[in-house]
Amino acid sequence: MQDPSRPATGYPAPPFHHPNGGQHPPPATAYPYAAAPPPYPQPQYYNPNYPPPRSYASRSFFRAFFATMICLAVIFGVILIVTWLVLRPSLPHFTIHTLSLTNLSTTAQSLSATWHVAFLVRNGNKKMTITYNSIHSALFYRIINIAESQLVPFKQDTKSETTINTTLVAAGTYLQPSLINDLNAERSSNSVLFDIQVVASTSFRSGSWRFRTRFLKVLCRKVPVGVSSNATSGELVGGDRECQVWT
């Protein structure tokens, strides 16, 4: 016989009695404590030191201000252009009217001479005067500066011609022996070529209108001076010589 205390095979197991009165345990959570309540937005506090937002009126004011400044700049530029076109300022004309050479002498490495130059300056502007605030002249032989001089400032009226004189002196100016040989070779052909340069600080004016100061550059290239091998003086050959003028 089977043991009466042993449960029979094939019958359902007796129900399990829970210690909490038969209720199912609560579902498992990731935390051992109850979930925290959802966060609430933090209240905004007023900061009296924080500047208030810029108003629409102030933005409109700045826009109008910048727009006005741009319009004034455009109008001023148009006025300048129109004034420039009406006045049509042109550069003056420089011409070597006379040139004389005296006291010419050379050694193996030096040159001595005196040049007297007269420029004829013509202002062709109908409405603008020209003021020459500072004038500097220089004389070159084969791009070598051998003499310099400062001229007296002057003012030139409209549609006028002015003669300005300058004296350039070379007293024992050093020249390379090869340049001395070239100069003596030119003297044997009765003509020596020199370059003369003028630099002037000028200002153009028409009534109350005054334009900015401009540096005027004048270059008279290959000016022929007639002088023979045995002579110590000479004159300009071929009449007046036109010079290049630019700024």
C-alpha positions, 0 to 999 in steps of 0.5 A: 500500500501507498504511504497515506502521508505522501501526496498522490501523483497526478493531483493538483498541488495545494494552493499557496497561502500568501502571508499578506492575506492572499494579495499579489505583491506590488510590481517591482520598481527600479528604485527602492523608494517611491518615484519623485513628483514631476518637476515644476517650472522654476518661477522667474525672478525680476532682476532690477539690474538687468537692462530692459529689452530695447524698444521698437521705437529705439530700433526705428530711430537708429535705422532712420539715423543710419539711413539719413547719414547714408543719404547725406553721404551720397548727396555730398558725393554727387555734389563733389562730382558735379562741381568737379565736372563743372569746374574741370580742373586741369594741370598746368603746363610747364615749358623751359623757356631759356637755359644757360650754362656757365662755369663748366669744368670737369675732372676725372671724377667731378663736375662743376657748373651753374645752370640758369633755367627759366620756366614758363608756367601756364594755368589753362583753367578758366575758373580755378587758381593754383597756389604753389606752396612749395617748389623744388627743382633738381638737375640730372645727368644720366639719372644722377642728381648733380644739383638742386634748388628751392624756388619761391612759392607763388599763386597763379590766377586763371588763364595766366602765364608766369615765369619762374627762375631757378639757379642750380649749382654743382660745385665739385659734384662727384661723378663716376669716371665713366659718366665724366667720359660720356659727358666729355664725349657729348661736349665733343659733339657740341651738345650735352643732354640734361634732365630737369625735374620740378616737384611742387605742392599745389592747391586748386581753388575756385571761390570758396571751393578748395580741393585737396593738396596735390603733389605736382611732378614735372619732368623735362627730359633730354634738354640739349645744351650747346657747349663745345669741348673747349667752352665753359658756357652754353645755351639751350638748343632748339628753342622752348622745351615742353615738359611732362606734368602729372600728379 
